[in-house]
Amino acid sequence: MRHSVRFSSLLLSAGLLPGLARAQTTPAPAPTTTTTTAPPAAPTATAAATTAAAAADTARLADPKPEFFGYVGVYYGYDFNNPASLTRPSFIYSENLHNQIAINIALLGARYNSDRIRGTFAIQTGTYPDANYAAEPAIFKNIYEAWGGVRVAKNLWLDAGIFLSHIGLEGPNSRDDLTLTRSIMAENSPYYETGAKLTYDAGKKWLFSVLTINGWQVIRDRNQNEAVGTQVQFRPTPKLLFNSSTFIGEGRNVPDSLGVRLRYFHDFYVTYDPTPKWKIAGAFDTGWQEKLDGRGGYDKWQGGSLIVRRRLWTRAGLVGRVEYYHDPSGVLATTRVGGLNTTGYSLGFDYLPVPRVILRAEFKEFIDQNNAYIRDKTPKRTDAAVTTLLGLTF
């Protein structure tokens, strides 16, 4: 997840993923008292078997088994600017190949959760890690998550390792997102991070996290400058969620000899489920980064998006998004004209033919204030693409 909330709950809350029935056990009758002084009779074979089964159930609850999981997302994308590089614009990192059938992400992993210990280890392959982990040493490129945690007090957990980012509404896995492809603001903020975090989960309404991490979407750091982050979630009702996440630190992941430029970043989003058929989500990012090692002011950028999803029937739905991204200095999103000043929109259709399978299709267009895009070697203000995806969960 790019943050600690499970994004698959977004699909569940919109009624697009079938729920799983929970098995219920019937409690054993309470023991009766007796007035006789005779020794109790030896337990029957049936009673002994029942007692053994109950003890086994208790043992399983005390020491649960690891849960294994997997996912494969296969996509086809076509960019109408027909790029010669066969890739989408450079600020797109997910489902980013043009006119090819490819795997965006394939996952295989295990997670463990008990009363005092938890953790996840998952490996990955696909075009998502190819693009997002390009600067990482080869040994790390196939790690999706690798972290462990311990409960240090009631509702207080300490986790450390490689985990999904605490920033943003959208994560790397299309199955768990409201839309097939990610917004520009999601593509240009961290999907993963490495470090340690202390999380206080106060139940259904509040969650607080404080993090110390290596930097801005990085596993192997190239300098001695750590970063810090925070996350606060508030759910006043089951239908409404507010999230605020921050990052402060050196964000370029370059050697100290190249200078230190502090980055300050804040992400805010809200999700709202007014009815079982509707889901609304809005997000806003803003950031500042020092110029020339703290001299000369700051480069600034902002981004925003609004997503609305409507369930058509039990297994199908429509989803639309409008967004904008303004990064004139090209701190995060660079183009042929330097920075990015783009608005965009998308319209998608989702269908779940059978449990564990999702089919998605989406049309998306960007419109920049400058000729930031290229078509047939001619500068253009627009870039449009269509993407389809088949996702399988196992």
N, C-alpha and C positions, 0 to 999 in steps of 0.2 A: 504494500500500500504506500501511496506517497505520504500517508500519515496514518496515525494509529487507528482511525476508524476503518472497519472493513468495508471497502467500496462495494462489495457484492450486495450489501444491505440496501444500496440504492436501487438495484434491480428488484430485490425482493419487495421493497416498500412500494414500488410502482406496479407490482403484480405481474412482472414479466418473467420471473423465475419461480417455478413451482416450489412450494415448501416441502419440507421433509417431516413426515409423521414421527412423533416421538413415542417410543414404546413406554408403556406404563406397567408397573408391577403392582400386584395386590399385596398390601401389608399382611403379615402373618397375624393371626388373632392373638390378643393379649393372653398371657398365661393366667389360669384360674387358680384360686387358693383351695386348699383341702384341709379338712379337720382331722384326718386320720394321722396316726403316728407311725404307720407302717412305712418302710422305706419305699421310695418311688420305684415304679417298674422300670425295667431296662427299656431304652428307646427302641422302637420298632425300626425295621430297615427303611421304611418310608420316611419316618421322622429324621433318622440319621442322614438320609440323602438330602432332605429339605434343609437341615442345619448346615451340611457341607456346602450346598449351593448358595445359601445366604452368606456363608463365610467367604466363598469365592467372589461373590458380588461385592462384598465389602472390600476385599483385597484389590479388586479391579478399580474401585473408586479411589482407594488410597494411592494406588500406583497405576494410573491409566496407561494404556498402550499408546505408542506413537501413532499419529494419523498420517497416512500417506496421501498425496494429492498430485495431480498433474493437469496440464492444460496445453492445448495446441491451437494457435490462431493463424490461419492461412488466409492471405489476402491477395487481391489483384487491384492495382491502382493504375489509372490512366490520367496523366497530366496533359491538358489540351494545349499547352505551350510546347509539347513534344521536345523535352530537353535532350540534347545530344548526350549528356552525361548519364541518362537513364535514372536520374534521381530527382526528387522534388527539391524546391528551394532549400538553401543551406541551413535555414533555421527550423526545418522539419526533420525530426529524428525518429518518428514512429510511422509505420506503413509508408516508408519514404521512397520506395522504388517505383519507377515508371514503366508501365507496359510489361509487367512480369508477374507471374504467380510466385509468391514467396511466403515464407514463415516469418511473421513479425516477432513472435515469441513462442517458444515451446519450453514448458516448465516441468520439472519433476522434483518433488521434495517431500519432506516429512516435518511435522510439527508435533511438539509435545507440550501438554498443559496439565499441571497438577496443582495442588493447593499451594505449594511453595516454589515450584520450579516450572519454567516454561522456556521454549526456544523453537527456532525454525532453521532448517537448512534446505536450500533449494538451488538447483543448477538450471541453467538456461542456455538457449541458443536462438539464433534468428537475426533479422535485420535490426531489431531494437537494440540488442547488446552490441552489434557491430557498430552502430552509430553512436550510442550513448557512452560506451566504454572504450572508445577508440584511443583515449589517452592513457588507459590503465595498462599495467603490465599484463602479459598474456595469461598468467596464472589466475588473474582475478576476473577476466572478461566473462567467464561462464558462471559466476556466482551471482545469483539473484538475491538470496538472503542467507546470512550465516550469523546467527546471534543467539545468545542465551540470556536468561534472566532469573532473578531470585526475588521472592517477596521478602522485603526487609522489615516490614511492619504491616499492620492492617491497612489494606487498600494502597500500599506503597510498594512499587516494583522498581528494581534496578536492572536495566537491560544493557548489554554491550555487544558490539560486533558490527556487521554490515546489515542494515535494515532499510526498509522503504522510508522515503522522506516524510518528515512531519509537515511539509509544505504542500498546499494545493488541494483542489477539489478532484483533480483527475490524476489517475495513476497510469502505470505502464501497460496494464492489462485491459484491452478493449472490452472484454466481457464484463468487467466490473465498473465501467464508466457509463455515463448517460449517453454519450455519443460514440460513434465508431472511432473517429480520429480525435486527437487532442487539439485544444486551442493553442494559439501561438504562445500565450502566457504560460501554459502548462509545459510546452515543449522547451521553454527557455527558463525554467526553474528546476530545482533538483527532483529527480525521480528516486534517488537513493543517497545514502550517506553512511559514514563510518564513524563510530564513536561510542559514547555512553549516554544514557538518558535515565532520568528519574521521573517516574510517572505516578501521580496520585489520582486514582479513579474513585470518585466519590459516589459511584453508582449510576443512576439513570440520568442525572442532570449535569454533573460537573466532571471535567477531566483536566488535569494540569500536568504539563511536562516541561522539564528543563534539560537541555542537552549540551554536551561538549562534543564537538565533531571536528574531523580533520579539515574540513573546508566545504566548499560549494560543489556538491556532487562529485566526490572523490573518495577512492579507497586508499591508494598509495599517495601520501602527501609529498610535495616537493619542496616544502619550506618548514619552518619551525613556528608557524603562526596558526594556532588553533582558532576555531570559531565557536560561538555559543548560539543557542536558539531556544525558543520557547513555543509552547502551544497551549492554548486554552480553548476548551469546548464547553458550550452551554446549551442544554436541551430543555427549554422551559416546558414544552409539551412533547409528546411522542411524534408530533407532526412537524416540529420546527427545530432546526439545529443551527447554531452560530459557531464559527471557528475563527480563531485569530492565531497566526503563526509568524514568528520573526526569525531573522538571521542577522548576526553581526560578526564580521571577520574578514580576513583576506580572501577574496573570492576568485582570484585568477589562477591559483594553484601553480605559481611560477617560483623559481628559486629566489631566495632572499636577495641575491645580488642584483636582481632586476627591480627591486623596490617593493614596498608594501603599500597597497592602496586598499583602505578599509571599505567594505561594502555593507550598507545598511538596507535591509529589505523587510517588507511587511506584506503578508498575504491575509486576506479576509474573504470568507465565503459564508453563504447561508443557503440552506436547503429547506424547502417547504412542501408538504404533501397535503394540499387542501382537501382532496378526496382520494379514494383508492385509484381513480383513473388519471389523476393529474399529478405531476411533480414539477417543481420550479426550483432552479438553482441559479444563484448569482455569485460572481467572484470578482475581486479587485486586487491587483498587485501594484506596489510602488516600490522603487528602489533608488538608492543614491550610491555612487562610488567616487572616492577621492580622485582628483586629477593630480598627476605629478607628485606622488607621495605626500599628499596632504596640502599641496600648494596650488592655488588657482581655482578653488571651488570644487564643485561636484558635477559629474555627469548623472543625468536622471532618466528614468524610464517609468512607464505606467502601462498597465494592461487591464482589460475588463471583459467579462463575458456574461451573457444571460442565456440559460438553457431552459426550454420548456418541453416536457414530454407528455404525450397523451396516449393512454392505452386504448386501442381500438376494440380488441376483444381479448380473450384470456391469454392468447399466445402471440399477440402482435401489437405494435405500437408505432407512433410517429414521434420524431424528436427534431426540434429546430434549435439553432443557436445563432446569435449575433455576437460579434466580438470586435475589439479594437486593440491595437498594440502600437505604442509610441516610444521608440528608442532611437532618437535622432543621432546619437553619438555612436550607435552600434556597440554598446557595452556587451549585450548578450546576443542580439540578432543583427547580423551583418548582411549587407546586400551589395550589389554592384554600385549603388550610389552612396554607400557608407552605412547609414542606419535604416531604420524601418519606421514607416508611418502608415500603417495599414488598417483598414476595416475589413470585416469578412462576415460571411453568413454560411450556414449549411442547413441541409434538410436531409433527414435520414429515416429509414424504415427498418424495423427490427421484427424478426419472426423466430419463434422457437418451435420447430416442427415436432421434436420429441425432447424429453428431459435430457439435460446435459449437452444439448446442441443449440447454438444460436447462429442465425444467419442475419447479417447486417449489410445495408447498402447506404451510401451517402454521397450527395453532391455538395461540393464546397467551392467557394470563390473568394479570393482576396482582391482588394482594390486599394492600391497605394496612391499617395499623393504625388509620388515621383515615379519615374520609369524604373522601378526596382526589379522588374522581371524581363526575361528575354523569350521571344518567340521567333524562330527562324532567323536568328541573329539580329532581330529588330527589338529595341527596347520597348517594353509594354508596361502599362500601369496595372494590369490585371493578370491573375493566374487562377485557373479553374481546374478542378480534378474530380473524378468520380472514383470511389473506392468501394469494394465489396469484401466481405469477410465471412469465413466459416470458423466458428470457435467450438472446440470440443473439450469438455471438462470430464476428468475421470479420477 
